[in-house]
Amino acid sequence: MAAVFYSPNNAIPLSLLPPRPFNLHSLFTCTSSLTTTKKTKCKHKPSLFLQNPSKSHLVQPLLTPQQFKDSNVSVDADTNCIDYANLLRISVRCGDVVLTKIIHSSLVKFEEEDVYLKNALIAAYIKLGCLNLAERVFDSLTSPDVVSYTAIISAFAKSNREREAFELFLEMRDLGIEPNEFTYVAILTACIRSLNLELGCQVHGLVIRLGYSSYIYVVNALMGLYSKCGLLEFVVLLFNAMSQRDIVSWNTVIACMVEQSMYDRAFEMYRELRRNECLIADHFTLSTLLAASSRCLAVREGQELHRYALKNGLHGNLSVNNALIGFYTKCGTLKNVVDVFERMPVKDVFSWTEMIVAYMEFGHVDLAMEIFNSMPERNSVSYNALLAGFSQNHEGFKALALFCRMLEGGMELTDFALTSVLNACGSMMERKISEQIHAFILKCGLKLNDHIETSLVDMCTRCGRMDDAEKIFHDLPLDHDNSIALTSMICAYARNGQPEEAISLFLVRHSEKSLVVDEVGLATILGVCGTLGILKLGEQIHCYAWKHGLMSDTGVGNAMISMYTKCGEMQSAVKTFEAMPTHDLVSWNGLLTCYVLHRQGDGALDTWAKMERLGVDPDSITCVLVISAYRHTSTNLVDCCQKFFSSMQSSYNVNPTSEHYAGFVGVLGYWGLLEEAEKIISAMPFEPKASVWHALLDGCRLHVNAIIGKRAMKNILSIVPQDPSTFILKSNLYSASGRWQCSELVRAEMREKGIRKIPGRSWIILGDKVHSFFARDKLHSQSKDIYSGLQILILECLKAGYVPDTSLVLHEVEEHQKKDFLFYHSAKLSVTFGLLMTRPGKPVRVMKNVLLCGDCHTFFKYVSVVTKRDIHVRDASGFHHFVNGKCSCGDNWC
């Protein structure tokens, strides 16, 4: 239905003109000169804006036609152009669409078209949000000029009607109307919103050819286009070529660098801006850089930005405060977040939603719910933030309740909401609930995409539905980009203790199709490589990450450090850490872990000292690693360890847990202070877990203290009587004292209750295959060669002085049988296979899932002598590097 424009006496409908053709070929037709449109001057006599000035108060916003007729206000042919323009400005200022329509109805009666006034009318309608009316005015023009076209093109570009903006731009070029600088900004805005890089590049050519590249706002628009398309190098080239820059120029290049995760360069640009005395950073600059500080955990930079905001009066700006809440959520304390929020003079829905995210991030679910319930208004983002927070904090039932509430309220189900509720179901690990949610999604016919499919796969794997997860994954079409689902499936295999399947799936899918593996997928595969010790594949993935520019991702770097650490390449892990552009706490913890697993306590403590100098606050894991480092120092530093342990709560706000006590007891036990360790356990403010007593027992084994060891074992047996390791411990105690019948009864009880210990397993990676061995294992295809080679190796070691320690065999068998038990342990089989299958002089790398036994440890020292080969063994305690009859652990491991 056509819009109706009212005048005091009649109503005039205006219809739309036919649509304009889209002539792409004529877009860049070169014209010899710019076309100038001659303005039509208004012929009316000058008159007062109001015929009766005493009635001026009657011109109010939202003036109705009847009110207009009842008043003495006259908008007639005697009103001049300036009066009409002023009246249009008043209508915009007051937000009065009706008054604008009244003015429109008067302009329609003009004998001659006044383009100037029609352009003002178009601008008024656009500012009042009536684009359809502005378009009709434009269509009624017989001689639109560059201002007319620019206004409509700009409005279309900002209203998701980019194609129509392109058509108008083509039309004005066909008519010989040359664009001005504002037109170029408008059409580039359309290119930015539609990510039309090809057309934008052609417009760039026009800008250069017609001499508009000296206009700051035109170049800013070009930089905005290239920034949106991820072409940072073009943005920087344009920026460097500018003779003059405004704050928008700086903000554009900084925002582009942040978007490309080049945070150091972004902060350097900010420092350069600060050195410019003619310009000052505005709220957009601070908001962008605060977001960068959150992403790369740049604590000091973020705090500096906060100080700048306070100093320059930007602390009251809404966007700056919202960015500060996000920054302190990631890089501060909850108190920092609350202080910013409470001091905000103005809050919007985003501010409240950010507070929900903050409370959820810090684990305060109840406070997040209070914020949600007290919000003056809510939108779908608020609901989704609360739903995601429940999922993040493993509040599955609350998440489901909120999801049902959203359904009852008729809220639109976004991908974010569906993935959140699927993740919540996964965290609950309830098979039936996961099946119900799965059925709901299928029944409602909700469109599945990568994110939902990935969440479905993840939920199924967490709820014991691996078969369903595999079916969903394998049912995806091969031509579909299912890299996210592939990542989820790899993660599922890794999480469910199936690392070989994870590697196999990755290699098969990667060979079938050149899949783009994202950061999460790379981190997962690197984790699997570390678990299995597949160094070669890990190095290949490292190259892949460099090639695809993923090394700037902190998560990938952290996974790389972990992979090299677990594969025994300590120097490569350290180099990876040093090459990372940014570090988070996980990065530092990864480096500490590297030193601790390789028994380099001094290196770990040096790293901790550097963390303190840089102001990196430790978490609970950091403290466990620092305490553990004192077991592997070159000198006895127990006093320093005691001081650190005692200051954890006061200095770092970390409350000691059983893990910290176990670590400290392990340090005391390692250095022979067993009585002090037992006193520490007795003085604990809570009941010690079995791990604490195990730490004491390890110290007793190391220093052969049977009295304290028996007390430790007694406590372990009472704390976890049904644990498989407890049954094994009890059986071994009986065996060690010669009570074989009692030992067998314990093992019979285990069989009766279906309790099984984790079997000792060793494996070695050769080529692209994992070769696994168990004790006395003969399932390997080359077992005959392995056993023959091992017998020769044993004879050579016996000649060199090796004496089997049969006291470690806790079975009631003859002495020669005890030797057979010792000789064919899984680690010995793996090392022998490695020696047979690798070239002379090459090191042999073997992984073991439990502690290396004492006899194997002694045997490998002799093997390193008789074969002149380095033997690397990773067990549950860390790494053993056997060279020339010596081990890197110093024969002290447990």
N, C-alpha and C positions, 0 to 999 in steps of 0.2 A: 504494500500500500504506500502511495507517495506521501511524503511529508507535507503538511499544510502550514503555510506561513500566514500569520494573522496581521491584518491592518484594522484600523477602527471601523472601516466600512465593509470590507469584504474578505474572503479567504481565497488565496491563490495557490493551487497545487503546482509543484515543480516536478517534472519527470526526469529520469536519468537518460543521458545520451547512450547510444549503442556502444558496446565495448570496443576498445581500440585494438588494432592488429599488433602482433608482436614481431617486429622486424629486426632480428638480431644482426643481419648482415649490414644494416645501415647504422649500427651503433657508433662505429668509429669512422664515419665518412668525414673526410677532411674538408672543411669549408674555408673559403678565402678570407673571410672577415667575420667578425662578430655581428650578429643581427641586433639592432637596437629597436625596441618597441616604443613608439611614441605614446606618452601618457595623454589620456583624454581629460582635459581640465573641466572642473565643475562650473557650469554657467549660472548657477543660482546666486541671487543676491546675498551679501553677508547679512546674517541676522543673529539674534541672541539664541543661545541654546534652549532656554526656557522662555516662552512668551510671557509667563507670569512668574517672576522670580520669587514671589512670596509663597508659591506652592512648590518650591523645589524639594521640600521634604517628602513629596509624594512619589518621587522617583526612587523606589526601594527595590532591593533584590526580589526576584520572583514576582514581578508586577504582572497581574493577570490582564487579559484583554479588556475585561469589563472595568477593572480599576483604571486602566489607561484611558478608557472613554469617559469615565466619571471625573477624571482629573482635568486640569486645565493645561496639561503639558501638550505641546504641539511639536510634532516632528513632521514637517511638511517641506514643500518645495523651496521655502525660503531658508532652510537650514543649510549651511555651507559644508564643504568637505571636512574642514577642521572640526566642526561641531560633531559630525557623524563619527569621525575617528575617535574623538574624545569620548563620545557616548559608548562606542564599542569597547573602549578600554575600561570604562566604568562597569559595563556589563560583565566583562571577564573578571574584573577585580571582585565583584559581588557574586560571581558564579550564577548569574541570572540568564538562563537560556531563553526565557520568554521575551525579555527585553531585546535580546539579540535578534530574535525572530521578528519583532516589531520593527526594528531598524531595517532588517532585511526586506520586509514588505514595503517599506518606503523607498528603498533603493531600486526596487523592481520597476517603479513608476517613472524612473528617469528616462528621458528621451534618448540620451546618448549614454553609452556604457562607460562607466568610470572604473578602469582597471585598478586604480589605486585603492578605491573604497572596497571593491570586490575582494581584493587581496587582503585588506584589513578584516573583512567579514569572514573570509576563509580562515585566517589566523585565529579569529575569535572563536569560531566553531571548533577548531582543532583544540584550542586551549581549554574549551569547555567540555571536551570529550565527545563532541558530536561530529565524528569524522564523516558519517554518511551525509550530513547536511553540508559540511564543507565540500564534499565531493560533488554534490549537486550544484553548488554555487560555481565551482570550477567548471563543471560541464556546461553551465549556462554562458560562460564567457565565449565571446566570438573571437577575441584577440588576447588570449592569455599571454603573459610575459614570463620572463625567467623567474620572477618572484612567485608567480602563481604555481608554476611547475615545481619549484623548489619546496614550497610549503606542502604540497600534496605528496611529493616523493618522500619528504622527511616523515610525514605522518604515516604513510604506508609502511615505510621501513621500520617504524617503531610499533606497528600494529600487526606484526606477523603477516604482512601482505607484501613480501619482498618481490614476488614475481610481478605484481602490478606496478611496483615502484620501478622495476627494470623496464617494463613496457612504456611507462610515461617518459623515462629517460630517453628511450629510443625515439619516441614520438617527437619530443622537443628537438632532438638532433635532426630528425627528418624535416621538421618545419623551419630549420635554420636558426633556431633559438639556441645560442651558445650558453652552456652552463657557466655559472659563476662559482666562486670558491665555496659558497654555501651549498650549492647543488652537489658539488663533488663530495662534501662532507655527508650530505643526505644519502647519495647513492652508495658511498662506501659503508655507511651504516647498514644499508640493506645487504651489502656483500658480507659484512661481519656477521649479521644475524643469521644469514643463510649459509655461512661458510663457503661462499662462492669465490674461491681463490682465483679461478681462471678469469672471471669477469673483473675482479678486483685488480688483477695485474694489468688488464687492458685499460682500466680507468687510470691506473698509475701511469701508463704510457701517455694518456691524454693530458694528465696533470703536468708531466714534464714538458710535453710538446707545446702546450698552451701557456706555459709560464706560471703555473700556480704552485710550484714546489717551494716557493718562498713563503707561503702562507702557513703559519704555525699550525692552525687547527686542521688544515688539509693534511699536512704531514702527520699530525697526531692521529687522524683517522686512518691513514695508511699504516702507521705502526700498530694501531689497534687491530687492523685486518690481519697483518702478518703474525701478530701475537696470538690471536685466536686460532690461527692455523698452525701454530707451533714452530714458526720460522724465526727463531731468535736472532740468527745471524743477519737477516734482513732488517729486523727491528733495530739492531745495534748500528748497522750501516746508515740507516735513515737518521737515527739519533745523532750519530757522530757528524753527519753532513749538515745538520741544522746550524745556521748562523745564530739564530735566537731560539730559546726554548722557554716554555712556560712550565708550570708545575704539572700540567697534564702530560707533557712530554716525559718528564722524569717518572711520573707515576706509571705510565704505560710500559716503559722499558723495565722498571723494577718489578711490576706485576708479571711481565712476561718471564723474567728470570725466576721468579718464585714459582710460576706455573710449571717451568721446566726443571724444578728442583735444584736450581743453581743458587743456593741460598747464600753462599759466601760472596758471589758476585753481586747479588742483590744488596747485601749489607754494605759492600764496598761502594756501590752506586749511591746508597743513602749517605754514607760518609762524605762522598764527593758533593752531594747536594747540600749538605750542611756547610761545606766550605764556600758555597756560592752565597754571597752576601745579598744578592738581589731577590732570591727566592727562599721561601721557608716551606718545610714539609707541612702538609695539611692532613685532615682526618683520613683521607683515602690512603696516603702514604703510610701512616701509622697502622691502619687496619690491615693493609697488605703485609707489612713487615711483621706485625704481631702474629699473623697467620703463619708466616714463614718460621718465626721463632717457635711456635707450637709444633710445627711439623718436624723441625730438626733439633728440637729440645735445646735451643739457644737461650739458656737462662739469662745470661748477662745481657745479651742484646735486647731481649724482651724487657728486662728491668730498666735498661737505659731508655727504651722507647716510652715506658710508663713515666719515667722522670721528665722526659721531654714534653709529654702531654700535660703534666702538671705545671711545668714551667711556662708553657705557651698557651695556656687556657683551653686546651683540647680535652681536659678531663671530664667535661660535661657533655661531650659529643656522644651520641647514641651508638654510632658504629664503632667508635674507638673503645667504648666501654664493653660492648658485646665482644669485640676482639680480645680485650683484656681478660674477660671471663674465660674465653676459650684458651688463652695462653696460660693462665694460672691453673686451669683444670689439668693441663698436660705438664706444666713445669713449675708448679707452686704447691701451696697447701690449700686446704679447704678454707682456712681463715682468709687467705688472700682473695679467694673467689667471693666469699660472703662480703668482705669489706668493699670490694668494687661494686657489687650488686646493690648493697644498702645505700651507698653514696650516690647512686645514679639519680639525677634529677628527673629523667624521663626513661621509661621502660616500655618496650614493645613486646609483642608475642615472642619474638626471637630471644629477647633477654631472659624471659621466664623459661623458655625451652632450654636455653643454654644452662640455666641453673639446674634443671632436671638432669641434663647430661652430666653436669659437674658432680652432683650428689651421687648419681649412679656410678660415675667413674671412681669416686672415693669409697664406694660400697655402702653409702647411707641410703638404703632403699626407702625407709620410712620418711626421711626428710624430703626425698624426691617426690614421694606421693603427697606430702603436705604442700609442697610448692605447686604441684599439678592441681590439687583441689582448691588452692587459693588464687589461681590465675584469673584475672578479670575477663579474659577471653582465651579460647583455645582453638587451634586448628588441627588439621590432620598431622602436621609435623610434630605438634606437641604430643599427640597420642602415640605416634610412631617412636618418638624419643623415649617415652615411658615404657613402651612395649620392648624396645631394644635394650633398655636398661634392665628390665626384668630378666631378659634372656642372658644378658652379659653377667648378671649376678646370680645366675642359676636359680631364679625364682620362677620355675616353669609353671606352677599352678596359678600364680598371680598373672603371668603372661597370658595364659589361656583364658582366665576370667576377663581380663581387659579385652582380649580379642573378641570374646563373645559379646561384651558390652559394645564394642565398635560395630559388630554385625547388627545387633539390635537397634543401634542408633542410625543405621543406614549409611554409615560412612563408607566411602570408596576404599576398596582394598587395593593398596599400592603394592608394588613388588617389594618395597622395603618392609611393609607390614607382614606380608606372607613369609619372607625370608626370616624375619625376626621370630615369628611364632614357630616356624619349622626348627630354627636353632634352639628355641626354648624346649620344644619336644625332645630334641636330641640330647639336651643337657639332663632331661628327666630320665632318659633311658628306659622309658615305659613303652614296651612293644605295642600294646593295645591302643594306647593314645596315639602313637605315631601312625598306626593303621587307620584310625578314625580321621585324623587330619589329612592324611594322604587321600582317603576316599572322598572327603569334603572337597578337596581341590579338583579331583577328577569329576565329581558329580556336578559341581558348579560350572564346569567347562572353562575354568580360568586358563587364560593363555599362559603357557609355560615359556620361559625364556632361560637364558644361561644361568642367571642368579637363582631362580626358583628350582631349576633342575639340579643345580649344585647343592642347594640346601636340602632337597629331597634325598639325594645320594648321601649327603652327610648325616641326615637324620636317621636314615635306614641303617647306616653302618654303626651308629652309636646305640641303636636300639636292638642290636642282635639280628638285623635283617640284611646280612651281607648278600644273600642270594637276590633279594629284591633290588638292592643297590646295583649289583652287577647287571641285572636285567634292564633297569632304567638306563644305565650307562651304555650298554651294548645296543639298546634300541634306538639310540640317537643316530640320525642319518650321518653317513660318513662325510657328506659334503657340508655338513653343519660345523660351524666353528665351535667345537665343544672343548676348547682348551681349559675352560674353567672347570667343567665337569671332570675332565681328565685329572686336573690338579686335585679335585676333591676325592677322586677314587684313589689316587696315589697316596694322599694323606690318610685315607681310611685303611689301606693296607699297612701303612707304616704304623698307624695308631693301634691296629689290632695284632701287632706282632708278626706281620707277614712282609718283612722287608724284601725278600726275594721276589715276591709277586709284584711289589711296587716297582722295583727296578725293571722287571720283565715287561710290565705294562708300559712303562715309560719308553723303553727301547723299541718295543714293537710299534707303538703308535707313532713314535718319532720317525721310524723308518718308513712307515706306510704313507705318512703325510707330513709335510713340513709344518708342524704345529708351532705356533708362537707360544712359548711357555712364559707365564707371567712370573712376577716376583715371588708370589706364594708358592707356586709350583717348583721354582728353582730352589727356594729355601727348603721345601719338603724333600726333594730329591737329594739335595746336599746332606740333609739330616740322615737319610737312609744310607747314603754313601759313607757317612761317618760311622753309623751303627755297624755296618758290615765291614768297614775298612777298605772300601773300593776306592783307592787313591786315584787310579788312572781315570775312571769316569768322573770323579770329583774335579780333577784338573781340566778335563774336557768341558765340564759345565762352567768352570771358572772362565775358560776362553769364550764360551758362549755368552756369558754375562758381560764380559768386556766388549764383545762384538756388538751386542744389542744395547749397550749403554745402560745396563742394569746395575752396575757396580756402585752407582750413586745411591741406590736404595739401601738403607741401613739394615733392613731385615736380611737381605741377600748377603751383605758383608758379614753380619753376625753368623749366619749359617755357614759361610765360607770359613770363618775362624774355627767354628766347632768341628767342621769336617776335617780340616787339616790337623786339628788337635787330636781327634780320635784316630786319625790315620798315622799318627806318630810323627808328623812333619811340624815340629814346634816352630822352626824358623819361618816356614811358610805362613803359619798362623800369625806370627808376630808381624811379618811384612804386610799381610792382608790388613791387619788392624791399622798399621801406620799409613796405609794407602787410602783408607776410608776417608771421605770428605767430612763426615760428621760421625760422632759417636753418641750412643745413648748408654744407659746403665747396663743394658744387656751386652753391649760391646765390651765394656770394661769387665763385666763378670766373665765373659767368654775368655778374655785374655788372662784373667786370674785363674780360671779353670785350666787353661793350657799349661801354665806354670806348675800348678798343683799336681795335675795328672802326670806330668813329666818329672815330678819330684824336685822341682827347682824353686824351693821356698824363698830363697833370697830374691829371685826375679819377681815372684809374686808380691813380696813386701815392698820392693822398689816401685812396682805398679801401683800399689795401694798408697804409697807416699805421694806419687804423682797425682792420683785422684784427689787426695786431700789438698794439694797445692792448687788444683784447678777448681776446687769447690764442688766436686761431684759427691752428692750425698749417697751413702750406701743404703741398701735395703737388707732384708734378712739373709738373702742368699750371699750377698757380698760379705757379710760378717762371718758366715759359715766358711767361706773360702779363705778369708784372711786368717781365721783361727787355724784352719787345716794347714796353711802354709808354714806355720811354726813347727810342724812335724818334720819338714824337709829342709830346714836351714842348715848351713854349714857349722854353726855353733849353737849352743843351748841358749835360746831366748825365751825360756818359759816365763820369766818375770815380765817381759814385754807382752807376752800373750795374756798373762793374768791381768795386766793393766788394761789391755784392750777389751777383754771380756767384761771386766767390771765397769767399763765406761760406755758400753753399748747403749744403754738406756738413756743415760744423762747426756751423752755427746751426740748420739745419732738417732735417738728416739726409736730404738729397736729393742723390743723386749726379748730377753733370752728364751728360747724354746728348747725342746729336747734335742733338736738337731745341733744347736749351739753347745749345749752341755756335752753331747756325744763327741763333738769335735774337740772341745777343751779337755775332756777326759782322755781322748785319744792322744792328744799332745803330751799330757802328763804321763800317760802310760808309755808312750814311745821313748821318753827321756828317763824312764825308770822310776818315776815318782808315783808308784802305785798306791801307797797309803794315802797320799794327798788327794789322789783321784777318787779314792773311795770316800774320803771325807767330803769332797765336793758333792758327790752323789747324795750322801746322807743329808747335806744341808740344802738340797734343792727345795724351792718353795712349792713344788708340785710333784706328783708321783712320776718318777722317771719311766720312760718307755724302755722297751727291750733294747733299742739301739744304743742307749747309754751304757747298759750293762755289757753289751757286746763289745763296745769300745774298750771297757775295762778288761774284758776277757782277752781281747787281742793283745793288750799290753802284758797281761800275765803270760800268754804263750810266748811272747817275744823275750821276756826276761825270766821265764821258767819259774813262775811263782804259783805253786799249786794251791796254797792256802787261800789266797785272795781269789784265785781263779775258781775254786769250788763255790765260794760265796756268790760270785758273779753268775755262775751257771745255775745255781739254785734259784736266784731271782729271775733269770730268764725263763726257766721252766715254769715258774709260778705266774708270770705275766702273760705269756702266750703259749698255753699248754697245747693248743690245737694247731699251732703253726707247723708246717712241714719241717722247717729248719729246727724246731724244738725237738721233734721226734728223732731227727737225725743226730742232734746233739746228745740226746739221752742214750740213743743206741750206741754212739761212739764212746760215750763214757763207760757204758757197761763193757764194751769190747776192750777198751784200754785197760780195764781192771781184770780182764780175763773172764768176765761173767757172760760167756757167749750165749747161754740159754736165754738170759734176760734180754740180751740184745736182739735175739731172734724174735722174742715175744713182742718187743716194741715194733719191729718191722712187720710182724704179722698183724698187729693192731692197725698199722698204717694201711695195709692192703685191705683189711676188713672195712675200714672207714672210707676207702677210696682216696686216701691222701697220698699224693705223689710228690717227691722232691723234684726240683728242677735238675734235669740230668746235665752233667758236665759235657760241654760241647766245645770243640775247637774247629776253626775253619781257616782256610787260606784262599786268597783271590789270585787266580792265574788266568790271564787273558780276560775274558768277559764272563768267567764262570766262578761260582762259589763252591768250593770243595769242603764238605763238612765231614767231621769224624766224631764218633763217640768212643768210649773206652772199649777196647777189644773189638772194634768195628771191622767187619769184613765185607761190607756191602759195596765198597768202592770198586769200580771196574778194574782198577790196577792194584787191588789189595795184595796180591801175591808179590808183586814187585816191591810194594811198600814194606811188607813184613820182612822180606829178604834183605832189603836195604837197612831196615831198623836193626836186624840181628847183627849185621856187619858193623853198624855204627855203635851198638852196645859193646861189642867185643873190643873195638878200638878205644872206646872210652874207659872200659875196664882196665885195659893195658896202661892207659894214661893216669889211672888212680881213682877212677870213679867207683864208689861203693854204694850199692842200692840200700836205701833206708827202709828196711822191711817193717820197722816199728809203725810206719804210717799205714800199713795194711791192717784194717780193723775187721778181719775175717778169721774164723777158726779153720785155718788150712795149714798145710805143711810149709816149710820155709821156701822150698823151691816154687811152690804155688804162689807164695806171696810175691816172689820176684816176677812171676808171670803177670800178676795183677799190676805191678809197678811198671813193667817194661812197655805195656801196651795202653798206656793212658792216651787220651785223645790228643793232647798237646804234642806228645812224642810222635804220633802218627802223622799229624799235620806238618811238623817240622821236617820229618823224614821225606814226606811227599814233596815239600818245597825244595829240599836239597836235590832231589832226583830230577825235578822238572825245571830248575833254573840254571842259568849259566854259572860256571865257577867264578867266585869273587863277588857275585851279586848277593845282597842281603836277603834274608828270608823273613817275611812278615806274617805272623800268626795271631789270630784273635781268639780269646777264650771268654766264655760267659760267666765263669766263676773264678775264684782265686786259684792261682797256680800252686800246685802242691810242692812241698819241700824237695821231694826227690826229683821231680821234673826240673826244678830250679837248679839243683846241683848238676843234673845231667846236661842241661843246656850250656852250662859254663864249660864243661869238658868238650861238648860238641863244637863250641866256638874255637877251641884250640885245635882239635884234630882235623877239622874241615877248613880252618882259617876263613870262616865265614861269619859275618855279623848276623845274630839272631835277634829279631825284635818280637816281643810277645806283649800283647795288651790283655791284661786280665781285669778282674773287678776292682783291683786296687790302683791300677794305673799302668805305666809302661815299664818293661824290663828290656834293657839293651845289653845283650851279652856280647862282649868283645874280649878276645884273648884271655878267657877264663875269669873274667870279672863281670859283675852286673851293675848297672847304673843305680839300682836300689840300695846298694851296699849291704845286701842280704838281710835287709830289714823291711819287710812288707807284711801287711795283714789287712 
